[in-house]
Amino acid sequence: MNTSQASDEEMCRIIAGAIPKKAAKGGVRPDMSLRGDLGVDSLALMSIVFVLEEKTGIDAFGRVDAFVAAESVADVIAIVRRG
């Protein structure tokens, strides 16, 4: 997947697939808080990072600090788009 051409909706679907179904029940949107709205903890964040690396081909682990600091789904999408 070309990360610069992936829509926000596609990225949200990838993130939703990486977190517990209960957390993603109402869908995932860019404006959602990772911790507050989706209940993402450190384990779920690492799942998101693994899946994003697999699906997009980015070096996600080279950006772990940025992912840990991310507060919203939009933040995660921006990190991925920076490649």
C-alpha positions in Angstrom: 0.0 0.0 0.0 1.3 3.4 -0.9 0.9 5.3 2.4 0.8 8.7 0.8 -2.3 7.6 -1.3 -4.1 5.7 1.4 -7.2 7.4 2.5 -7.9 8.2 6.2 -10.7 5.7 6.0 -8.3 2.9 4.8 -5.9 3.8 7.6 -8.7 3.8 10.2 -9.8 0.3 9.0 -6.2 -1.0 9.5 -6.1 0.5 13.0 -9.6 -0.9 13.8 -8.4 -4.4 12.8 -5.4 -4.2 15.1 -7.4 -3.3 18.3 -9.9 -5.4 20.3 -13.3 -5.6 18.6 -15.1 -4.0 21.6 -12.9 -0.9 21.3 -13.5 -0.5 17.6 -17.2 -1.4 17.8 -18.5 2.0 16.7 -15.7 2.4 14.1 -12.5 4.3 14.2 -12.2 7.9 13.0 -9.2 10.3 12.8 -10.5 12.6 15.5 -10.7 9.8 18.1 -8.3 9.7 21.1 -6.3 6.5 21.2 -6.5 6.1 24.9 -9.7 8.0 25.8 -12.0 6.8 23.0 -10.5 3.5 22.0 -8.8 2.4 25.2 -5.5 1.7 23.5 -2.9 0.6 26.0 0.7 -0.2 25.4 0.0 -3.8 24.2 -2.7 -2.6 21.7 -0.4 0.2 20.5 2.3 -2.4 19.7 -0.4 -4.4 17.8 -1.2 -1.3 15.8 2.5 -0.7 15.1 3.0 -4.4 13.9 -0.1 -4.3 11.6 0.8 -0.9 10.1 4.4 -2.1 9.4 3.0 -5.2 7.7 0.3 -3.5 5.7 2.1 -0.3 4.7 5.7 -1.4 4.6 7.0 1.5 6.7 9.7 1.0 9.3 7.3 1.4 12.2 9.8 0.4 14.8 12.1 3.1 13.8 9.3 5.5 14.9 8.3 3.8 18.1 8.8 7.0 20.1 6.5 8.9 17.8 3.8 6.2 18.1 4.1 6.2 21.9 3.6 10.0 21.9 0.6 9.8 19.6 -2.6 10.9 21.2 -5.1 10.5 18.4 -5.8 8.3 15.4 -4.9 11.3 13.2 -1.5 11.4 14.9 -0.9 7.8 14.0 -2.0 8.4 10.4 0.4 11.4 10.2 3.3 9.2 11.4 2.6 6.6 8.8 2.3 9.1 6.0 5.7 10.6 6.9 6.9 7.1 6.0 
